[in-house]
Amino acid sequence: MSKAAIAEKEKFVDAFAEELKAAKAILIIDYLGLTVEEVTNMRKELRENDVNMKVVKNTYLRRAAAKAGIEGLDDTFVGPTAVIYTDNADDITEPARIVSKYEDDYDVIDIKGGMLEGKLTSKEEIKELAAIPGREGLLSMLVSVLQAPVRNFAYAVKAVADSKDESAE
């Protein structure tokens, strides 16, 4: 292998290590068995939600993880591997939600493990996280809860006004 090729691979590993270091959520999956169209759709949905997906050789992945200071995921770097990650601190549940949806829809995806905000995460924890509504869903729930007392008060005032109108007649 030429020195230029080695330098190019080192550059890739260094750049990927920086991306992993900045990531708030990292999922390691085996996607083998998805059709090209299914992978394309998943990548598109991930991109639309500020989530990245890279298919990386396991040797490069091990080196990048080591350079990023990520420990404990080496046993997931076996076989066909895709790394799904985001540096979006506002919604670290989004990668888990999207991947879990595809895992449920297509039996071929296997979540191997991951890391959330620097903590190792099992497949079961990722599935639990996927069940939590996203930021938009939580904000919608909050608005609904905050509006309920005002709405109930308005109904009560309207009911009193209606009863006074009926008694005046």
N, C-alpha and C positions, 0 to 999 in steps of 0.2 A: 504494500500500500504506500502511495506517495506521501511525502511530507505535507503537500497541499491538501490532500484528502483527509489526513489525520487532523490537520489544523482546522479544516472546515467542520469536522465532526466535533472537535473540542469546542469550537465556537457555538455550535448548536447546543451541546450539553450545557455550556455556561449560560446561554440565553434561556434555555428551558428551566434551568435551576433557579434563575431569577424569577421566572413566572411562577414556579411552584412555591418559592419563598413568599411571594406576595399573595398567594391564594388563601382565601378564607375557608374554602371548601374544596376538597379533592376526593373524587370517587374513582376507583379502579374497577373497570368492568371487562368482561369477555363478551364481545358483541358478535362473535363468529356465528354465522347462520342467518343473519339479517341479509336481506337483499340489498342491492345498491340503492334502490329507491327508498327503502326503509331507513337505511343509514343516512341518506341525503335528507330525508324528512326530519330525522332526529337531530342532525347537525343544524338544520335550519331553525328548528324550534329552540335549540340550545343557544344559537347565535342571537336570536330575537330576544332572549332573556339574559343577555350579557354573560353567557357561559361558553367556555371553550372546550373543544374536544380534539385530542391529538392521539394518533396511533403512533406509538414509539417503540422501537426495539427495546426489549427488556434490559439489555446491557446498558444502553444509553439512559434508560429510565432509572436504573440503580445508581448510575454515576450522578445523574442530575439530582436525584433525591438525596444522595450523600452530600453533595455540594450545597444543597438547600438546607441541610441539617434535619432532614425528615428521616425518622427512624421508625422501624416497626412495620413497614409495608413491604419489605423485601419478599415475604412469602406470597404476596399477591402478584408479584412480577413474574408470573409463570404462564406460559402459553400465550394465546392471542390476547393482547392487552390494549385497552384504550383508556386514556386518562381524561377525565372530565373535571374541570376546575373553574372556579370563579374568584375574582378578587373583590366582588361586590359585597361589602359588609352589610348592606341594607337587607339582603335576602339570601342567606346561605342555604335556605331550604329549597330553592328553585332547582338546583342540579338534581337533588334527591327526588324531587317530585316528578321531574321530566323523565329521568331514568327509570323510576319505579313504574311510571305509566307505560313506558315501552316494555319493561320487563313483564308487566301484567298482560299487555297486548300480544307480545311475541315471546313465547316460552324459551327462546334461544339465548336471551340476554341473561348474564349472570353477574350480579354485583359481587365483587370479590372482597371489597372493604373500602376504607377511605379514611379521611382525616377532616375534622371540622374544627376550625380555629385552633389548630395545633394539637388536637386530641385525637388519638386513634379511635376509629369508629367501626363497629361491626356491621355486617349486612342487616341484622335485625334492627340496630339503632338507626340505620339509614332508612329502612322501611317505615319505622315509627316517625322519623322526621318528615318523611314524605307525606304523612297523613295530616301534618299541621298545615293549616291554611297559609298561603303566602302573605307577603306584606300588604298587598292590595285587599286580599280577603279579610285580613285582620283589621285593617282600617275601615272597611265597609261594616264589619261587625261592630266596631267601636262607635261609628257614626249612628248606626241603628240603635244601639244601647243608649247613646246620649240623646237621641231624638225621642225616645219612648216617653219620658216624663212630660216633655213639652207637648207631644201629640195627645197624651192622656189628659193633660190639663185643658187643651183646646177642646177636646170632646166634652169634658165636664162643663166648661163655660157655655158651649153650644147647647148642651142639654138643659142647663139652667135657663138660658135665653129662650129656648123653645117652650119650656114649661111655663115661663112667665107670659109668653105670647098666647098660649092656650088658655091660661087663667084670665087674661085680660079680655078675651073674647067672650 
